[in-house]
């Protein structure tokens, strides 16, 4: 087949569908692509992200052009920030001539942390998701979700035990609807870690292990305390218009988890998390 002939091939996606049923989301799911995440002070980091890329399909069209989603990822050469992620979504809608869409990008983000006593450095990984949704009502909501691993120690166990108290690793997940498209990940992570019984590290020496054990013992928190304390901090963050805080404690003395959730939209700020297109 020579080059001009390929343009004569039928385009079924653009044909009319007689069922006249619009589709809310259609596209590609769980496609992995290498990306560079924009970091503070130009300290970018390379990672592999997993994307969900959907658009709304009008009732008169038979299908969407799946290849154009991948083409948009091929054009993603600059470091990705929240603002750049939103630009990518806008480009996807332009390529597919769509009015509504949903874009999610999940990736691992690393912070280099120093142990609290010895100061030895190590990397710790965090699961991060960027989400952007544009509706046909011309509303746009951008969210950032971060899973922060921490240590929690049970206040009840400490209160009733002659010595010691049971503790566990916990995941605190914050999902933030932003008032503007600028969000540094590290301050959000630090905020969450500061409200745990103790933060965790990739590498600890014996003096550090003593410190984190005693730190958690001196700072016991129920799963309810975790979500309340983080939510109280988020209420004071001016760039956060709405949020959810989830905590899951992977119990060390039970074969189940303890769980708590707070979801809030700040008073008089509902429209603040809906960006103009």
N, C-alpha and C positions, 0 to 999 in steps of 0.2 A: 504494500500500500504506500503510495507516495504521499507527501505532506499535505497537498490540498485535499486529498480524498477523505482525510480524517474529519474534516469539518462537515462532511456530508452525512455522517453517521446520525441516526435518529437520537433525539434527546427526550427520552421518556419522562424524565423528572419534570419537564416543563409542560407535559400534556395535561389535559383537563381531567379531573377526577369527578365522576358522576355522583359519588356518594355524598358530596357536599358536607363533609365533616372536618372541621379544622382540628389540627393536632397541636397540643400545647407545647410539647417538647419533642424534637427529633434531632438526631445528630450522632456523635460518636462518644463513647464512654470508655474511660480507663485507658486512654492512650498515653504512653510514657514518652517523654522527650527531655533531652538535656537542656538545662537552662542555667543562667547565672542570676543569683538573687542579689539585688542591690543592698549593700550594707552601709553602715555609718562611716563617714570619713573616707569613702571610696574603698572600704574593705569588703569587696564583693566576694561571694563564694559560689562555686559551681556545685550543682546538685542535679538529680533527676526528678522531674515533676510528673505527676499523673493528672491528666486533664479530663474533665467532662465538658463537652461543648455541644450545646443545644440551641435551636432556634424554634420559634413558632412557625407553623406551616399553615397558610391560608387554606380554606376549604376547597378552593377550586383547583389547587395544584396537586399533582399525583405524588411528587417526592421532592426531596432536597438534594443538593449536590454535596455528597459526603467528602469528596476530594478537596473541596475548598477549605474545610476545617484544617486539614493537614497542611495545605498551602499557607494558611495563616501562621501556623507554628513554624514553618520554614522561614518565615520573615521575622521571627522573633529573635533578633540578634543582640539587642541592647539588654543591659541588666534589668531585671524585673523588680519594680517597686509596685506598691498598690496603685499608684497613678498610671504606671506603664501597663499594668494588668487591665485596668479599665480601658485604656487605649486599644489594647489587643481585642477586647470584646467588641468595641465599636467597629473595628476593622472587620471582624467576623460578620457582623450584621450587614455591613456594606457589601462584602463579598457575596453574601447569600441573599441580598435584597430583602432582608427581614426587618420587621418592626420590633419584635420581642425576642429575647434570648436569655440564656443562662450559661454562665461560665464558672467553672470551679477548677482550682489548681492546688493539688496537695503535694507537699514536699517536706523534706527533712532539713531543718535549720540547726546549725551548730554554733554554740557559744564556747569560747575558751574561758574557763573559770580557774581561779586560784584556790587551792585548799585553804581553809580558814586559819590554820596555825603554821604549817610548813611552807605554805605559799606555792607548792608544786602545781604547775599548770596541767590542765587536761581539758579535753573537749566533752561537752554534753549535748546530746541530741534532743530536739523538740519537733513534734509533728505540727506543721502549720498548714492552714488552708486559706486561700483567698477565694472569695465568692462574689460574683457580680450578677445581678438580675435586672433586666429591663423588661417592663411590661408594656402591653399595647396601650395602656393608659398614660404612657410617657412618664412613668415613674422609674427611678433607678435607685437600687439599694446595694451598697457595697459593704461586705462584712469581712472581718479577719477572725479566724479561729485558731487558737493555740492550745495544745495539750502540754501542760507543765507537770513533770513528775516531781513529787516532793515526799517528805516524810511526815507522817502524823502519829501522834502518841495519844492513847486513850485516857482522858481525864478520870473516867470511872475506875479503870484498872489501877491507876496511880493512887486513887483515893482509898480503895478497899484493900490494897495489897500491903503486906508487911514490908516488902522490898521489891523493887522493879516495877515495870509496867509494860504491857504489850504495845508494840508499835508496828507500823506497816508502811509500805510504799503506797502512795496515793497519786492519782491523776486529777489535777484540776484543769478543767477545760473552760476557757473563756471564749465567747463569741461576741464580737463587738460590731455594732453598726456605727459607722463613722460619720462625723459631720463634715469632714473634708477628706480628701484622698491622700493625706500624708500620715503615715504611721510607721514609726520605728518599732521593730519587734522587741528589741532588748529591754526598753523601759517597761513594756507590758509584762514581759517574763519576770523582770525583777520585782514588779509590784506583786505578782502572784506569789513568788517565792518568799517574799517578806512576811506573808500572812500564813505560812505553814508552820508546823511545829519546828521544822528545820528544812533547809534546802538540801539537795543531794549533789554529789560531785562524781566525776568520772574516776578520780584518783585520790586516795587518802592514805596518809602515813599514820602511824599509831597515835601521835599527838592529835591529829585531825579527827581520827575515829573517836577518841575520848571526847573531843569538843562536840562533835555532832550528836553523840549519844547523850551527853549531859544537856546540850542545848534543847533537844527534843523533850527530855524529861522535865526541864524547867518551863516548857512552853506547850503543855498538853492541849489538844484540840479535838473535839468531836467533828464528824463530817459536817454537822450543822454549823459549827464555828467557822469552818473553812469557807463555805459559800457566803456566809454573812459578812465575814471580815473582808473578803475580796470584793463583794458587792458594795460595801460601804466605801471602799477606796475608789471603785469605778464611778460611784455617784459624784465624786469630786473631779473627775477627769473631763475637761471641757470638750475634747474631741469625740467623746463617746455619747451618742444620742440614745442608744438602746443597747442592752447587753443580756447575755445569759451566762451564768456561772454554774458549772456542774462539778461535783466532787465525787470520786469513787475511791473508797478505801479497800484495798485488796487485803482483807482481814487475815491476820496471822494466827488467830485462834478459832476461826470458822472457815467453812468451805463455801462461803458466799461473800459478796461485797456489801459494804454499806454505801449508800448513795443519797445525795441531796442536790437540789436544783433551785436556783432563783432566776427568774426572767423578769426584766423590767424595761419599760420605755420611760425615759425621763419625762417628767411633767412638762407639758407645753413644748416638747421637742420632737414630736412624732414626725413632722415634715422635715426636720433637720437632717434625718438620715436618708432622705430621698434626694439624690443628687440630680441636678438638671442634666439633660442629655447633651 
